[in-house]
Amino acid sequence: MEVISINSDSRHFDYLSSPEASEAAAKDGSTLVWPFGACEQHGPHLPLVTDALFAEEILTEVLDQMPKETPIWMLPVQKIGFSPEHLGFPGTLSISADLMLQLVSEIGRQLADLGIKRLVLFNAHGGQIGLLQAVARQLRAECPSMAVLPCFLWSGIESLKDLIPHREVEEGLHAALAETSLMLSIKPELVGIQRPFDGDENFPKNNISIPEGWSLEGAAPCAWLTKDLSITGVIGDSRGANPDLGDRLKNALVEHWTSLFINLMNSNWPSLGA
């Protein structure tokens, strides 16, 4: 029988042939990473594709750091996500929670049937964190032969506290300092000249007062809509954004996720057949 040689120069699962995909899935520790983003407003200065672009760009750099023989590939990025908080702003497209659950479940079951050992949901849109965590648990129960790991691009990076304000680290603000700076580093040609901050708590005309002890995210979050907080669609303050900060953020993200993926690929998680 002819031996199939997987094209190790490509980390894109969809670039493999059908026999190559079968051989890839059969490898010990075979892992697919599914990048998730959104098609949603990011103020007047960032593109609708911001989250999806970040997921794909950072993941590509991370996988480029992995040894060529590592059995890990990326699926095509999911560019339309669950974004009801941004509906009403032109350009935002959102699928329902039910459709997102169905999408991940159906694709996940097919991957498990193929023989994939791990599926990582690599998400860069904060509005669907909980949804992907829920469907990951459901999929894991339905497909016990496959580990499912939901993660969020900006979570767990300790060095962020030294780069961006505490509130932006804790509450994951939108189209503000971090996202604008990162886009200035990755795709500066996509960044407009405006730097809104009307969604910041210190904006002079912002009369919004979140109840004491509650927050946008965190221990006691509010199920907010963007229009509750901002006219421009920006939540936070984008005025200090700059490409140097973006470079440092990108390096922090790539370093963090490279380390985590190496740890994952060097592990025997899950202990199959136990």
Beta strands, then each sheet from edge to edge (+ up, - down):
strand 1: 31-36
strand 2: 72-74
strand 3: 118-123
strand 4: 147-152
sheet 1: 2+ 1+ 3+ 4+
end
